[in-house]
Amino acid sequence: MTGTSKTTKSTAKTAAKTPAKRAASADASYDGFTAEERAAMKEHAQEMKASSRRRGSAAEKAAEAEAAVVAKIAEMADADRVMAERIHAIVKKSAPGLAPKLWYGMPAYAKDGKVLCFFQSAEKFNARYATFGFNDVAALDDGAMWPTAFAITELTAADERRIADLVKTAAG
């Protein structure tokens, strides 16, 4: 009887998992992560390794992290590079307490070690526009729903002021 009991329990566990497996296999169009997503994850792993290997004072580590952000911006296509350079300057001026760092291969700005905002070039994920976004540590709460990412095709003076205001608010 013990054997029957174990078999019954095993069958029950398998049956419980089967609907989830069926649901996952029903979407035959899903092929896993895109090449761009896999590349971003690899970049993040390299960033984490580089961060853990950094030696020196906090100021030296911060300067090295900012140099990596500036180098990443310099690699971008012209249109995205120009916007990223402006956003980098705006963030540094609006919230000097934020720490520039790379995040999944994108320029990002952290508060207390957590990424608060980031710039994603259009070519990063083969998108038709660049994105400036905020993570949940940003203090942008406005009711039950508020925007956390913005599509950017160009930066006007008004856009720059809006980004500056959002970054100041988000940084608290």
C-alpha positions as CSV (number, residue, x, y, z in Angstrom):
1,M,0.0,0.0,0.0
2,T,2.8,2.3,0.6
3,G,3.9,2.0,-3.0
4,T,0.4,2.9,-4.2
5,S,0.3,5.9,-1.9
6,K,3.5,7.2,-3.3
7,T,2.4,6.7,-6.9
8,T,-0.9,8.4,-6.2
9,K,1.0,11.4,-4.6
10,S,3.4,11.5,-7.5
11,T,0.6,11.4,-10.1
12,A,-1.2,14.2,-8.2
13,K,1.9,16.4,-8.3
14,T,2.4,15.8,-12.0
15,A,-1.3,16.5,-12.7
16,A,-1.0,19.8,-10.8
17,K,1.9,20.9,-12.9
18,T,0.5,19.8,-16.3
19,P,-2.0,22.7,-16.9
20,A,0.9,25.2,-16.5
21,K,3.1,23.2,-18.8
22,R,0.2,23.0,-21.4
23,A,-0.4,26.7,-21.1
24,A,3.3,27.5,-21.7
25,S,3.5,25.2,-24.7
26,A,0.2,26.5,-26.1
27,D,2.0,29.7,-27.0
28,A,4.2,28.3,-29.7
29,S,5.3,31.8,-30.8
30,Y,7.4,32.3,-27.7
31,D,11.1,31.6,-28.4
32,G,12.6,32.9,-25.2
33,F,14.6,36.0,-24.8
34,T,15.5,38.0,-27.9
35,A,19.1,38.4,-28.9
36,E,19.0,42.0,-27.7
37,E,17.6,40.9,-24.3
38,R,20.3,38.2,-23.9
39,A,23.0,40.7,-24.8
40,A,21.6,43.1,-22.2
41,M,21.7,40.4,-19.5
42,K,25.3,39.5,-20.5
43,E,26.2,43.2,-20.2
44,H,24.6,43.4,-16.8
45,A,26.6,40.4,-15.6
46,Q,29.8,42.1,-16.8
47,E,28.8,45.3,-15.1
48,M,28.3,43.4,-11.8
49,K,31.7,41.7,-12.1
50,A,33.4,45.0,-12.9
51,S,31.7,46.7,-10.0
52,S,32.8,44.1,-7.6
53,R,36.4,44.3,-8.8
54,R,36.7,48.1,-8.4
55,R,39.3,49.1,-5.9
56,G,40.0,52.5,-4.4
57,S,38.1,55.2,-2.6
58,A,34.4,55.8,-3.1
59,A,35.3,58.9,-5.2
60,E,37.6,56.8,-7.4
61,K,34.9,54.1,-7.8
62,A,32.3,56.8,-8.7
63,A,34.6,58.4,-11.2
64,E,35.2,55.0,-12.8
65,A,31.5,54.3,-13.0
66,E,30.8,57.7,-14.5
67,A,33.6,57.2,-17.1
68,A,31.9,53.9,-18.1
69,V,28.6,55.7,-18.6
70,V,30.2,58.4,-20.7
71,A,32.0,55.7,-22.8
72,K,28.7,53.9,-23.3
73,I,27.0,57.1,-24.4
74,A,29.9,57.8,-26.9
75,E,29.2,54.4,-28.5
76,M,25.6,55.3,-29.4
77,A,24.3,56.3,-32.8
78,D,24.4,60.0,-33.4
79,A,20.8,60.9,-32.6
80,D,20.7,58.8,-29.4
81,R,24.2,59.9,-28.4
82,V,23.2,63.6,-28.5
83,M,20.1,63.0,-26.4
84,A,22.0,60.8,-23.9
85,E,24.6,63.4,-23.5
86,R,22.0,66.1,-22.8
87,I,20.1,63.8,-20.4
88,H,23.4,63.0,-18.6
89,A,24.1,66.7,-18.1
90,I,20.5,67.3,-17.0
91,V,20.5,64.5,-14.4
92,K,23.9,65.6,-13.0
93,K,22.7,69.2,-12.7
94,S,19.2,68.4,-11.4
95,A,20.1,65.7,-8.9
96,P,23.9,65.8,-8.2
97,G,23.4,63.1,-5.5
98,L,22.5,60.5,-8.0
99,A,25.4,58.1,-9.0
100,P,25.9,57.4,-12.7
101,K,26.3,53.7,-13.5
102,L,25.7,51.2,-16.2
103,W,22.6,49.1,-15.9
104,Y,22.0,46.4,-18.5
105,G,24.3,48.3,-20.8
106,M,22.4,51.5,-20.4
107,P,23.3,54.8,-18.8
108,A,21.5,54.9,-15.4
109,Y,21.5,56.9,-12.2
110,A,21.2,55.4,-8.8
111,K,20.1,56.6,-5.4
112,D,21.4,54.7,-2.4
113,G,22.7,51.9,-4.8
114,K,19.3,51.4,-6.5
115,V,18.7,52.6,-10.1
116,L,16.3,55.5,-10.1
117,C,16.3,56.5,-13.8
118,F,17.9,55.3,-17.0
119,F,18.3,56.2,-20.7
120,Q,17.7,53.5,-23.3
121,S,18.9,54.2,-26.8
122,A,16.5,53.2,-29.7
123,E,19.0,50.8,-31.1
124,K,19.4,48.9,-27.8
125,F,16.3,46.8,-28.5
126,N,15.7,47.9,-32.1
127,A,13.0,50.3,-31.1
128,R,11.8,53.2,-33.1
129,Y,12.5,55.7,-30.2
130,A,14.8,56.2,-27.3
131,T,13.4,55.9,-23.8
132,F,14.0,57.8,-20.5
133,G,12.5,55.8,-17.6
134,F,12.2,55.6,-13.9
135,N,12.2,52.6,-11.6
136,D,10.0,52.1,-8.5
137,V,12.4,53.9,-6.2
138,A,11.6,57.2,-7.9
139,A,9.3,59.3,-5.9
140,L,6.9,60.1,-8.8
141,D,3.7,58.6,-7.3
142,D,0.7,60.6,-8.4
143,G,-2.6,58.9,-7.5
144,A,-3.2,55.3,-8.5
145,M,-1.4,55.6,-11.9
146,W,1.5,57.6,-13.3
147,P,4.0,57.4,-16.2
148,T,7.3,55.8,-15.5
149,A,8.9,55.8,-19.0
150,F,8.9,58.4,-21.8
151,A,9.5,57.9,-25.5
152,I,12.0,60.4,-26.8
153,T,12.6,61.2,-30.5
154,E,14.2,64.6,-29.9
155,L,14.8,67.0,-27.0
156,T,13.4,70.4,-27.0
157,A,14.0,73.1,-24.3
158,A,10.6,72.3,-22.8
159,D,11.4,68.5,-22.8
160,E,14.7,69.3,-21.0
161,R,12.9,71.3,-18.3
162,R,10.4,68.5,-17.9
163,I,13.1,65.9,-17.5
164,A,14.9,68.2,-15.0
165,D,11.7,68.6,-12.9
166,L,10.9,64.9,-13.0
167,V,14.5,63.9,-12.0
168,K,14.4,66.4,-9.1
169,T,11.0,65.1,-7.9
170,A,12.1,61.4,-8.4
171,A,15.3,61.9,-6.4
172,G,13.3,63.4,-3.6
